[in-house]
Each structure stands twice: as structure tokens, then as C-alpha cells.
Amino acid sequence: MITSRLTSKAQTTIPQAVRTALGLRAGDDIAYRIEDGRAVLTRFNARVEADDPFATFAEWNSAADAEAYGKL
């Protein structure tokens, strides 16, 4: 397990092993997603996210929602 410490200013350093695995460099954007009580950190790709602005809202990701709002 790879860990890092949260500072009093709510900041942390992303460990080198994680930066390498995700291909992160200085200036890159990252995204956080909460899933089942865990935070998932991913490299943020604005072009992919721009296609579906609600992709990160799991509570709005059901078949009923897709049917009701899919063509908006």
C-alpha cells in the first residue's frame, strides 16, 4: 500500500510511484471520484469529461435516468 500524509492545510504530495503509474507530471490535472467510501484518483482528461458532464454523478447514473434525460 502506498500512503501519504495530509497537512494542516489539507494538502498532500502524490507519491512518486502513483505519479509514475498514472503518467502525471507537474501541471497535470487530476480528478477524484468517491466510490463505496473510497477516493479514486485519476488523471483528468478534459476532452473525455467534456463529452459527459454528469459521468461522475453516480447517483444519476441509472437506466431510468438515461431514459428520462439521455436525449437532453
mmCIF file of the N, C-alpha and C atoms, coordinates in Angstrom:
data_MODEL
# 
_entry.id   MODEL 
# 
loop_
_atom_site.group_PDB 
_atom_site.id 
_atom_site.type_symbol 
_atom_site.label_atom_id 
_atom_site.label_alt_id 
_atom_site.label_comp_id 
_atom_site.label_asym_id 
_atom_site.label_entity_id 
_atom_site.label_seq_id 
_atom_site.pdbx_PDB_ins_code 
_atom_site.Cartn_x 
_atom_site.Cartn_y 
_atom_site.Cartn_z 
_atom_site.occupancy 
_atom_site.B_iso_or_equiv 
_atom_site.pdbx_formal_charge 
_atom_site.auth_seq_id 
_atom_site.auth_comp_id 
_atom_site.auth_asym_id 
_atom_site.auth_atom_id 
_atom_site.pdbx_PDB_model_num 
ATOM 1   N N  . MET A 1 1  ? 0.851   -1.174 0.000   1.00 0.00 ? 1  MET A N  1 
ATOM 2   C CA . MET A 1 1  ? 0.000   0.000  0.000   1.00 0.00 ? 1  MET A CA 1 
ATOM 3   C C  . MET A 1 1  ? 0.897   1.238  0.000   1.00 0.00 ? 1  MET A C  1 
ATOM 4   N N  . ILE A 1 2  ? 0.531   2.221  -0.788  1.00 0.00 ? 2  ILE A N  1 
ATOM 5   C CA . ILE A 1 2  ? 1.252   3.487  -0.875  1.00 0.00 ? 2  ILE A CA 1 
ATOM 6   C C  . ILE A 1 2  ? 0.449   4.515  -0.082  1.00 0.00 ? 2  ILE A C  1 
ATOM 7   N N  . THR A 1 3  ? 1.118   5.269  0.768   1.00 0.00 ? 3  THR A N  1 
ATOM 8   C CA . THR A 1 3  ? 0.413   6.253  1.590   1.00 0.00 ? 3  THR A CA 1 
ATOM 9   C C  . THR A 1 3  ? 1.092   7.616  1.490   1.00 0.00 ? 3  THR A C  1 
ATOM 10  N N  . SER A 1 4  ? 0.365   8.647  1.900   1.00 0.00 ? 4  SER A N  1 
ATOM 11  C CA . SER A 1 4  ? 0.926   9.985  2.064   1.00 0.00 ? 4  SER A CA 1 
ATOM 12  C C  . SER A 1 4  ? 0.179   10.648 3.219   1.00 0.00 ? 4  SER A C  1 
ATOM 13  N N  . ARG A 1 5  ? 0.721   11.716 3.730   1.00 0.00 ? 5  ARG A N  1 
ATOM 14  C CA . ARG A 1 5  ? 0.151   12.393 4.896   1.00 0.00 ? 5  ARG A CA 1 
ATOM 15  C C  . ARG A 1 5  ? -0.565  13.670 4.469   1.00 0.00 ? 5  ARG A C  1 
ATOM 16  N N  . LEU A 1 6  ? -1.679  13.962 5.120   1.00 0.00 ? 6  LEU A N  1 
ATOM 17  C CA . LEU A 1 6  ? -2.442  15.185 4.881   1.00 0.00 ? 6  LEU A CA 1 
ATOM 18  C C  . LEU A 1 6  ? -1.929  16.267 5.819   1.00 0.00 ? 6  LEU A C  1 
ATOM 19  N N  . THR A 1 7  ? -1.605  17.440 5.278   1.00 0.00 ? 7  THR A N  1 
ATOM 20  C CA . THR A 1 7  ? -1.096  18.536 6.098   1.00 0.00 ? 7  THR A CA 1 
ATOM 21  C C  . THR A 1 7  ? -2.241  19.295 6.753   1.00 0.00 ? 7  THR A C  1 
ATOM 22  N N  . SER A 1 8  ? -1.896  20.230 7.617   1.00 0.00 ? 8  SER A N  1 
ATOM 23  C CA . SER A 1 8  ? -2.908  21.054 8.287   1.00 0.00 ? 8  SER A CA 1 
ATOM 24  C C  . SER A 1 8  ? -3.664  21.938 7.296   1.00 0.00 ? 8  SER A C  1 
ATOM 25  N N  . LYS A 1 9  ? -3.092  22.141 6.103   1.00 0.00 ? 9  LYS A N  1 
ATOM 26  C CA . LYS A 1 9  ? -3.763  22.913 5.052   1.00 0.00 ? 9  LYS A CA 1 
ATOM 27  C C  . LYS A 1 9  ? -4.508  22.011 4.073   1.00 0.00 ? 9  LYS A C  1 
ATOM 28  N N  . ALA A 1 10 ? -4.726  20.739 4.453   1.00 0.00 ? 10 ALA A N  1 
ATOM 29  C CA . ALA A 1 10 ? -5.441  19.756 3.628   1.00 0.00 ? 10 ALA A CA 1 
ATOM 30  C C  . ALA A 1 10 ? -4.726  19.485 2.310   1.00 0.00 ? 10 ALA A C  1 
ATOM 31  N N  . GLN A 1 11 ? -3.394  19.520 2.340   1.00 0.00 ? 11 GLN A N  1 
ATOM 32  C CA . GLN A 1 11 ? -2.590  19.233 1.152   1.00 0.00 ? 11 GLN A CA 1 
ATOM 33  C C  . GLN A 1 11 ? -1.848  17.916 1.348   1.00 0.00 ? 11 GLN A C  1 
ATOM 34  N N  . THR A 1 12 ? -1.504  17.282 0.248   1.00 0.00 ? 12 THR A N  1 
ATOM 35  C CA . THR A 1 12 ? -0.708  16.068 0.288   1.00 0.00 ? 12 THR A CA 1 
ATOM 36  C C  . THR A 1 12 ? 0.181   16.029 -0.944  1.00 0.00 ? 12 THR A C  1 
ATOM 37  N N  . THR A 1 13 ? 1.216   15.235 -0.870  1.00 0.00 ? 13 THR A N  1 
ATOM 38  C CA . THR A 1 13 ? 2.077   15.001 -2.018  1.00 0.00 ? 13 THR A CA 1 
ATOM 39  C C  . THR A 1 13 ? 1.685   13.661 -2.616  1.00 0.00 ? 13 THR A C  1 
ATOM 40  N N  . ILE A 1 14 ? 1.498   13.632 -3.912  1.00 0.00 ? 14 ILE A N  1 
ATOM 41  C CA . ILE A 1 14 ? 1.194   12.366 -4.581  1.00 0.00 ? 14 ILE A CA 1 
ATOM 42  C C  . ILE A 1 14 ? 2.513   11.607 -4.698  1.00 0.00 ? 14 ILE A C  1 
ATOM 43  N N  . PRO A 1 15 ? 2.598   10.431 -4.100  1.00 0.00 ? 15 PRO A N  1 
ATOM 44  C CA . PRO A 1 15 ? 3.858   9.684  -4.116  1.00 0.00 ? 15 PRO A CA 1 
ATOM 45  C C  . PRO A 1 15 ? 4.354   9.399  -5.538  1.00 0.00 ? 15 PRO A C  1 
ATOM 46  N N  . GLN A 1 16 ? 5.668   9.316  -5.679  1.00 0.00 ? 16 GLN A N  1 
ATOM 47  C CA . GLN A 1 16 ? 6.298   9.091  -6.981  1.00 0.00 ? 16 GLN A CA 1 
ATOM 48  C C  . GLN A 1 16 ? 5.739   7.850  -7.676  1.00 0.00 ? 16 GLN A C  1 
ATOM 49  N N  . ALA A 1 17 ? 5.529   6.775  -6.945  1.00 0.00 ? 17 ALA A N  1 
ATOM 50  C CA . ALA A 1 17 ? 5.022   5.550  -7.570  1.00 0.00 ? 17 ALA A CA 1 
ATOM 51  C C  . ALA A 1 17 ? 3.653   5.772  -8.203  1.00 0.00 ? 17 ALA A C  1 
ATOM 52  N N  . VAL A 1 18 ? 2.813   6.574  -7.569  1.00 0.00 ? 18 VAL A N  1 
ATOM 53  C CA . VAL A 1 18 ? 1.481   6.869  -8.108  1.00 0.00 ? 18 VAL A CA 1 
ATOM 54  C C  . VAL A 1 18 ? 1.612   7.782  -9.326  1.00 0.00 ? 18 VAL A C  1 
ATOM 55  N N  . ARG A 1 19 ? 2.461   8.808  -9.224  1.00 0.00 ? 19 ARG A N  1 
ATOM 56  C CA . ARG A 1 19 ? 2.665   9.714  -10.362 1.00 0.00 ? 19 ARG A CA 1 
ATOM 57  C C  . ARG A 1 19 ? 3.179   8.956  -11.575 1.00 0.00 ? 19 ARG A C  1 
ATOM 58  N N  . THR A 1 20 ? 4.088   8.037  -11.353 1.00 0.00 ? 20 THR A N  1 
ATOM 59  C CA . THR A 1 20 ? 4.630   7.236  -12.452 1.00 0.00 ? 20 THR A CA 1 
ATOM 60  C C  . THR A 1 20 ? 3.557   6.340  -13.058 1.00 0.00 ? 20 THR A C  1 
ATOM 61  N N  . ALA A 1 21 ? 2.799   5.672  -12.203 1.00 0.00 ? 21 ALA A N  1 
ATOM 62  C CA . ALA A 1 21 ? 1.761   4.752  -12.692 1.00 0.00 ? 21 ALA A CA 1 
ATOM 63  C C  . ALA A 1 21 ? 0.699   5.470  -13.513 1.00 0.00 ? 21 ALA A C  1 
ATOM 64  N N  . LEU A 1 22 ? 0.374   6.708  -13.128 1.00 0.00 ? 22 LEU A N  1 
ATOM 65  C CA . LEU A 1 22 ? -0.658  7.471  -13.845 1.00 0.00 ? 22 LEU A CA 1 
ATOM 66  C C  . LEU A 1 22 ? -0.078  8.380  -14.917 1.00 0.00 ? 22 LEU A C  1 
ATOM 67  N N  . GLY A 1 23 ? 1.230   8.443  -15.017 1.00 0.00 ? 23 GLY A N  1 
ATOM 68  C CA . GLY A 1 23 ? 1.862   9.310  -16.006 1.00 0.00 ? 23 GLY A CA 1 
ATOM 69  C C  . GLY A 1 23 ? 1.664   10.783 -15.693 1.00 0.00 ? 23 GLY A C  1 
ATOM 70  N N  . LEU A 1 24 ? 1.615   11.129 -14.410 1.00 0.00 ? 24 LEU A N  1 
ATOM 71  C CA . LEU A 1 24 ? 1.375   12.516 -14.004 1.00 0.00 ? 24 LEU A CA 1 
ATOM 72  C C  . LEU A 1 24 ? 2.666   13.309 -14.000 1.00 0.00 ? 24 LEU A C  1 
ATOM 73  N N  . ARG A 1 25 ? 2.550   14.563 -14.451 1.00 0.00 ? 25 ARG A N  1 
ATOM 74  C CA . ARG A 1 25 ? 3.680   15.496 -14.440 1.00 0.00 ? 25 ARG A CA 1 
ATOM 75  C C  . ARG A 1 25 ? 3.204   16.811 -13.849 1.00 0.00 ? 25 ARG A C  1 
ATOM 76  N N  . ALA A 1 26 ? 4.131   17.680 -13.507 1.00 0.00 ? 26 ALA A N  1 
ATOM 77  C CA . ALA A 1 26 ? 3.780   18.992 -12.962 1.00 0.00 ? 26 ALA A CA 1 
ATOM 78  C C  . ALA A 1 26 ? 2.835   19.710 -13.927 1.00 0.00 ? 26 ALA A C  1 
ATOM 79  N N  . GLY A 1 27 ? 1.762   20.271 -13.388 1.00 0.00 ? 27 GLY A N  1 
ATOM 80  C CA . GLY A 1 27 ? 0.793   20.994 -14.204 1.00 0.00 ? 27 GLY A CA 1 
ATOM 81  C C  . GLY A 1 27 ? -0.373  20.151 -14.678 1.00 0.00 ? 27 GLY A C  1 
ATOM 82  N N  . ASP A 1 28 ? -0.285  18.823 -14.544 1.00 0.00 ? 28 ASP A N  1 
ATOM 83  C CA . ASP A 1 28 ? -1.399  17.956 -14.944 1.00 0.00 ? 28 ASP A CA 1 
ATOM 84  C C  . ASP A 1 28 ? -2.568  18.123 -13.983 1.00 0.00 ? 28 ASP A C  1 
ATOM 85  N N  . ASP A 1 29 ? -3.763  17.927 -14.486 1.00 0.00 ? 29 ASP A N  1 
ATOM 86  C CA . ASP A 1 29 ? -4.967  17.946 -13.658 1.00 0.00 ? 29 ASP A CA 1 
ATOM 87  C C  . ASP A 1 29 ? -5.280  16.532 -13.218 1.00 0.00 ? 29 ASP A C  1 
ATOM 88  N N  . ILE A 1 30 ? -5.811  16.415 -12.004 1.00 0.00 ? 30 ILE A N  1 
ATOM 89  C CA . ILE A 1 30 ? -6.242  15.116 -11.504 1.00 0.00 ? 30 ILE A CA 1 
ATOM 90  C C  . ILE A 1 30 ? -7.698  15.226 -11.084 1.00 0.00 ? 30 ILE A C  1 
ATOM 91  N N  . ALA A 1 31 ? -8.363  14.104 -11.066 1.00 0.00 ? 31 ALA A N  1 
ATOM 92  C CA . ALA A 1 31 ? -9.776  14.061 -10.681 1.00 0.00 ? 31 ALA A CA 1 
ATOM 93  C C  . ALA A 1 31 ? -9.942  13.065 -9.547  1.00 0.00 ? 31 ALA A C  1 
ATOM 94  N N  . TYR A 1 32 ? -10.890 13.341 -8.671  1.00 0.00 ? 32 TYR A N  1 
ATOM 95  C CA . TYR A 1 32 ? -11.216 12.455 -7.568  1.00 0.00 ? 32 TYR A CA 1 
ATOM 96  C C  . TYR A 1 32 ? -12.654 11.996 -7.731  1.00 0.00 ? 32 TYR A C  1 
ATOM 97  N N  . ARG A 1 33 ? -12.882 10.730 -7.496  1.00 0.00 ? 33 ARG A N  1 
ATOM 98  C CA . ARG A 1 33 ? -14.234 10.161 -7.552  1.00 0.00 ? 33 ARG A CA 1 
ATOM 99  C C  . ARG A 1 33 ? -14.421 9.360  -6.271  1.00 0.00 ? 33 ARG A C  1 
ATOM 100 N N  . ILE A 1 34 ? -15.557 9.540  -5.607  1.00 0.00 ? 34 ILE A N  1 
ATOM 101 C CA . ILE A 1 34 ? -15.847 8.800  -4.390  1.00 0.00 ? 34 ILE A CA 1 
ATOM 102 C C  . ILE A 1 34 ? -16.672 7.574  -4.763  1.00 0.00 ? 34 ILE A C  1 
ATOM 103 N N  . GLU A 1 35 ? -16.165 6.394  -4.403  1.00 0.00 ? 35 GLU A N  1 
ATOM 104 C CA . GLU A 1 35 ? -16.846 5.125  -4.689  1.00 0.00 ? 35 GLU A CA 1 
ATOM 105 C C  . GLU A 1 35 ? -16.800 4.244  -3.454  1.00 0.00 ? 35 GLU A C  1 
ATOM 106 N N  . ASP A 1 36 ? -17.953 3.903  -2.929  1.00 0.00 ? 36 ASP A N  1 
ATOM 107 C CA . ASP A 1 36 ? -18.046 2.992  -1.785  1.00 0.00 ? 36 ASP A CA 1 
ATOM 108 C C  . ASP A 1 36 ? -17.134 3.405  -0.634  1.00 0.00 ? 36 ASP A C  1 
ATOM 109 N N  . GLY A 1 37 ? -17.140 4.697  -0.299  1.00 0.00 ? 37 GLY A N  1 
ATOM 110 C CA . GLY A 1 37 ? -16.354 5.185  0.815   1.00 0.00 ? 37 GLY A CA 1 
ATOM 111 C C  . GLY A 1 37 ? -14.869 5.315  0.538   1.00 0.00 ? 37 GLY A C  1 
ATOM 112 N N  . ARG A 1 38 ? -14.470 5.222  -0.715  1.00 0.00 ? 38 ARG A N  1 
ATOM 113 C CA . ARG A 1 38 ? -13.072 5.362  -1.102  1.00 0.00 ? 38 ARG A CA 1 
ATOM 114 C C  . ARG A 1 38 ? -12.932 6.484  -2.117  1.00 0.00 ? 38 ARG A C  1 
ATOM 115 N N  . ALA A 1 39 ? -11.791 7.149  -2.090  1.00 0.00 ? 39 ALA A N  1 
ATOM 116 C CA . ALA A 1 39 ? -11.492 8.168  -3.086  1.00 0.00 ? 39 ALA A CA 1 
ATOM 117 C C  . ALA A 1 39 ? -10.629 7.543  -4.167  1.00 0.00 ? 39 ALA A C  1 
ATOM 118 N N  . VAL A 1 40 ? -11.054 7.667  -5.408  1.00 0.00 ? 40 VAL A N  1 
ATOM 119 C CA . VAL A 1 40 ? -10.304 7.143  -6.544  1.00 0.00 ? 40 VAL A CA 1 
ATOM 120 C C  . VAL A 1 40 ? -9.686  8.328  -7.273  1.00 0.00 ? 40 VAL A C  1 
ATOM 121 N N  . LEU A 1 41 ? -8.375  8.339  -7.359  1.00 0.00 ? 41 LEU A N  1 
ATOM 122 C CA . LEU A 1 41 ? -7.646  9.416  -8.011  1.00 0.00 ? 41 LEU A CA 1 
ATOM 123 C C  . LEU A 1 41 ? -7.308  8.980  -9.426  1.00 0.00 ? 41 LEU A C  1 
ATOM 124 N N  . THR A 1 42 ? -7.626  9.829  -10.403 1.00 0.00 ? 42 THR A N  1 
ATOM 125 C CA . THR A 1 42 ? -7.317  9.511  -11.794 1.00 0.00 ? 42 THR A CA 1 
ATOM 126 C C  . THR A 1 42 ? -6.735  10.736 -12.483 1.00 0.00 ? 42 THR A C  1 
ATOM 127 N N  . ARG A 1 43 ? -6.065  10.487 -13.562 1.00 0.00 ? 43 ARG A N  1 
ATOM 128 C CA . ARG A 1 43 ? -5.585  11.588 -14.397 1.00 0.00 ? 43 ARG A CA 1 
ATOM 129 C C  . ARG A 1 43 ? -6.810  12.194 -15.073 1.00 0.00 ? 43 ARG A C  1 
ATOM 130 N N  . PHE A 1 44 ? -6.943  13.506 -15.042 1.00 0.00 ? 44 PHE A N  1 
ATOM 131 C CA . PHE A 1 44 ? -8.104  14.174 -15.616 1.00 0.00 ? 44 PHE A CA 1 
ATOM 132 C C  . PHE A 1 44 ? -7.853  14.485 -17.080 1.00 0.00 ? 44 PHE A C  1 
ATOM 133 N N  . ASN A 1 45 ? -8.770  14.068 -17.915 1.00 0.00 ? 45 ASN A N  1 
ATOM 134 C CA . ASN A 1 45 ? -8.690  14.339 -19.343 1.00 0.00 ? 45 ASN A CA 1 
ATOM 135 C C  . ASN A 1 45 ? -9.906  15.184 -19.702 1.00 0.00 ? 45 ASN A C  1 
ATOM 136 N N  . ALA A 1 46 ? -9.705  16.475 -19.878 1.00 0.00 ? 46 ALA A N  1 
ATOM 137 C CA . ALA A 1 46 ? -10.810 17.407 -20.130 1.00 0.00 ? 46 ALA A CA 1 
ATOM 138 C C  . ALA A 1 46 ? -11.611 17.035 -21.368 1.00 0.00 ? 46 ALA A C  1 
ATOM 139 N N  . ARG A 1 47 ? -10.973 16.495 -22.397 1.00 0.00 ? 47 ARG A N  1 
ATOM 140 C CA . ARG A 1 47 ? -11.710 16.142 -23.617 1.00 0.00 ? 47 ARG A CA 1 
ATOM 141 C C  . ARG A 1 47 ? -12.695 15.015 -23.350 1.00 0.00 ? 47 ARG A C  1 
ATOM 142 N N  . VAL A 1 48 ? -12.319 14.016 -22.577 1.00 0.00 ? 48 VAL A N  1 
ATOM 143 C CA . VAL A 1 48 ? -13.225 12.910 -22.261 1.00 0.00 ? 48 VAL A CA 1 
ATOM 144 C C  . VAL A 1 48 ? -14.342 13.392 -21.352 1.00 0.00 ? 48 VAL A C  1 
ATOM 145 N N  . GLU A 1 49 ? -14.000 14.158 -20.317 1.00 0.00 ? 49 GLU A N  1 
ATOM 146 C CA . GLU A 1 49 ? -15.002 14.647 -19.374 1.00 0.00 ? 49 GLU A CA 1 
ATOM 147 C C  . GLU A 1 49 ? -15.990 15.587 -20.040 1.00 0.00 ? 49 GLU A C  1 
ATOM 148 N N  . ALA A 1 50 ? -15.572 16.334 -21.035 1.00 0.00 ? 50 ALA A N  1 
ATOM 149 C CA . ALA A 1 50 ? -16.456 17.278 -21.707 1.00 0.00 ? 50 ALA A CA 1 
ATOM 150 C C  . ALA A 1 50 ? -17.579 16.557 -22.435 1.00 0.00 ? 50 ALA A C  1 
ATOM 151 N N  . ASP A 1 51 ? -17.385 15.313 -22.831 1.00 0.00 ? 51 ASP A N  1 
ATOM 152 C CA . ASP A 1 51 ? -18.417 14.560 -23.536 1.00 0.00 ? 51 ASP A CA 1 
ATOM 153 C C  . ASP A 1 51 ? -19.618 14.267 -22.648 1.00 0.00 ? 51 ASP A C  1 
ATOM 154 N N  . ASP A 1 52 ? -19.396 13.998 -21.361 1.00 0.00 ? 52 ASP A N  1 
ATOM 155 C CA . ASP A 1 52 ? -20.479 13.660 -20.448 1.00 0.00 ? 52 ASP A CA 1 
ATOM 156 C C  . ASP A 1 52 ? -20.270 14.368 -19.118 1.00 0.00 ? 52 ASP A C  1 
ATOM 157 N N  . PRO A 1 53 ? -20.844 15.557 -18.957 1.00 0.00 ? 53 PRO A N  1 
ATOM 158 C CA . PRO A 1 53 ? -20.607 16.320 -17.733 1.00 0.00 ? 53 PRO A CA 1 
ATOM 159 C C  . PRO A 1 53 ? -21.170 15.658 -16.483 1.00 0.00 ? 53 PRO A C  1 
ATOM 160 N N  . PHE A 1 54 ? -22.060 14.686 -16.617 1.00 0.00 ? 54 PHE A N  1 
ATOM 161 C CA . PHE A 1 54 ? -22.654 14.029 -15.461 1.00 0.00 ? 54 PHE A CA 1 
ATOM 162 C C  . PHE A 1 54 ? -22.048 12.652 -15.191 1.00 0.00 ? 54 PHE A C  1 
ATOM 163 N N  . ALA A 1 55 ? -20.967 12.307 -15.864 1.00 0.00 ? 55 ALA A N  1 
ATOM 164 C CA . ALA A 1 55 ? -20.372 10.974 -15.729 1.00 0.00 ? 55 ALA A CA 1 
ATOM 165 C C  . ALA A 1 55 ? -19.922 10.672 -14.306 1.00 0.00 ? 55 ALA A C  1 
ATOM 166 N N  . THR A 1 56 ? -19.539 11.685 -13.553 1.00 0.00 ? 56 THR A N  1 
ATOM 167 C CA . THR A 1 56 ? -19.056 11.448 -12.197 1.00 0.00 ? 56 THR A CA 1 
ATOM 168 C C  . THR A 1 56 ? -20.167 11.410 -11.162 1.00 0.00 ? 56 THR A C  1 
ATOM 169 N N  . PHE A 1 57 ? -21.402 11.680 -11.549 1.00 0.00 ? 57 PHE A N  1 
ATOM 170 C CA . PHE A 1 57 ? -22.517 11.660 -10.615 1.00 0.00 ? 57 PHE A CA 1 
ATOM 171 C C  . PHE A 1 57 ? -23.154 10.272 -10.600 1.00 0.00 ? 57 PHE A C  1 
ATOM 172 N N  . ALA A 1 58 ? -22.635 9.393  -9.763  1.00 0.00 ? 58 ALA A N  1 
ATOM 173 C CA . ALA A 1 58 ? -23.128 8.015  -9.717  1.00 0.00 ? 58 ALA A CA 1 
ATOM 174 C C  . ALA A 1 58 ? -24.612 7.956  -9.354  1.00 0.00 ? 58 ALA A C  1 
ATOM 175 N N  . GLU A 1 59 ? -25.069 8.911  -8.532  1.00 0.00 ? 59 GLU A N  1 
ATOM 176 C CA . GLU A 1 59 ? -26.472 8.888  -8.122  1.00 0.00 ? 59 GLU A CA 1 
ATOM 177 C C  . GLU A 1 59 ? -27.422 9.199  -9.267  1.00 0.00 ? 59 GLU A C  1 
ATOM 178 N N  . TRP A 1 60 ? -26.905 9.704  -10.395 1.00 0.00 ? 60 TRP A N  1 
ATOM 179 C CA . TRP A 1 60 ? -27.724 9.990  -11.569 1.00 0.00 ? 60 TRP A CA 1 
ATOM 180 C C  . TRP A 1 60 ? -27.359 9.070  -12.716 1.00 0.00 ? 60 TRP A C  1 
ATOM 181 N N  . ASN A 1 61 ? -26.921 7.894  -12.417 1.00 0.00 ? 61 ASN A N  1 
ATOM 182 C CA . ASN A 1 61 ? -26.413 7.003  -13.442 1.00 0.00 ? 61 ASN A CA 1 
ATOM 183 C C  . ASN A 1 61 ? -27.194 5.688  -13.475 1.00 0.00 ? 61 ASN A C  1 
ATOM 184 N N  . SER A 1 62 ? -28.504 5.808  -13.563 1.00 0.00 ? 62 SER A N  1 
ATOM 185 C CA . SER A 1 62 ? -29.329 4.604  -13.633 1.00 0.00 ? 62 SER A CA 1 
ATOM 186 C C  . SER A 1 62 ? -29.975 4.512  -15.017 1.00 0.00 ? 62 SER A C  1 
ATOM 187 N N  . ALA A 1 63 ? -30.549 3.370  -15.310 1.00 0.00 ? 63 ALA A N  1 
ATOM 188 C CA . ALA A 1 63 ? -31.229 3.186  -16.585 1.00 0.00 ? 63 ALA A CA 1 
ATOM 189 C C  . ALA A 1 63 ? -32.402 4.159  -16.714 1.00 0.00 ? 63 ALA A C  1 
ATOM 190 N N  . ALA A 1 64 ? -33.113 4.393  -15.596 1.00 0.00 ? 64 ALA A N  1 
ATOM 191 C CA . ALA A 1 64 ? -34.250 5.318  -15.613 1.00 0.00 ? 64 ALA A CA 1 
ATOM 192 C C  . ALA A 1 64 ? -33.793 6.737  -15.935 1.00 0.00 ? 64 ALA A C  1 
ATOM 193 N N  . ASP A 1 65 ? -32.647 7.145  -15.383 1.00 0.00 ? 65 ASP A N  1 
ATOM 194 C CA . ASP A 1 65 ? -32.125 8.478  -15.675 1.00 0.00 ? 65 ASP A CA 1 
ATOM 195 C C  . ASP A 1 65 ? -31.710 8.580  -17.133 1.00 0.00 ? 65 ASP A C  1 
ATOM 196 N N  . ALA A 1 66 ? -31.063 7.561  -17.638 1.00 0.00 ? 66 ALA A N  1 
ATOM 197 C CA . ALA A 1 66 ? -30.626 7.579  -19.048 1.00 0.00 ? 66 ALA A CA 1 
ATOM 198 C C  . ALA A 1 66 ? -31.843 7.693  -19.971 1.00 0.00 ? 66 ALA A C  1 
ATOM 199 N N  . GLU A 1 67 ? -32.906 6.968  -19.641 1.00 0.00 ? 67 GLU A N  1 
ATOM 200 C CA . GLU A 1 67 ? -34.116 7.026  -20.452 1.00 0.00 ? 67 GLU A CA 1 
ATOM 201 C C  . GLU A 1 67 ? -34.788 8.398  -20.358 1.00 0.00 ? 67 GLU A C  1 
ATOM 202 N N  . ALA A 1 68 ? -34.835 8.958  -19.159 1.00 0.00 ? 68 ALA A N  1 
ATOM 203 C CA . ALA A 1 68 ? -35.519 10.230 -18.954 1.00 0.00 ? 68 ALA A CA 1 
ATOM 204 C C  . ALA A 1 68 ? -34.729 11.422 -19.494 1.00 0.00 ? 68 ALA A C  1 
ATOM 205 N N  . TYR A 1 69 ? -33.410 11.387 -19.337 1.00 0.00 ? 69 TYR A N  1 
ATOM 206 C CA . TYR A 1 69 ? -32.598 12.571 -19.662 1.00 0.00 ? 69 TYR A CA 1 
ATOM 207 C C  . TYR A 1 69 ? -31.577 12.336 -20.752 1.00 0.00 ? 69 TYR A C  1 
ATOM 208 N N  . GLY A 1 70 ? -31.540 11.172 -21.326 1.00 0.00 ? 70 GLY A N  1 
ATOM 209 C CA . GLY A 1 70 ? -30.500 10.802 -22.279 1.00 0.00 ? 70 GLY A CA 1 
ATOM 210 C C  . GLY A 1 70 ? -30.435 11.644 -23.541 1.00 0.00 ? 70 GLY A C  1 
ATOM 211 N N  . LYS A 1 71 ? -31.537 12.241 -23.943 1.00 0.00 ? 71 LYS A N  1 
ATOM 212 C CA . LYS A 1 71 ? -31.543 12.996 -25.190 1.00 0.00 ? 71 LYS A CA 1 
ATOM 213 C C  . LYS A 1 71 ? -31.480 14.505 -24.996 1.00 0.00 ? 71 LYS A C  1 
ATOM 214 N N  . LEU A 1 72 ? -31.196 14.924 -23.764 1.00 0.00 ? 72 LEU A N  1 
ATOM 215 C CA . LEU A 1 72 ? -31.121 16.370 -23.483 1.00 0.00 ? 72 LEU A CA 1 
ATOM 216 C C  . LEU A 1 72 ? -29.805 16.938 -23.941 1.00 0.00 ? 72 LEU A C  1 
# 
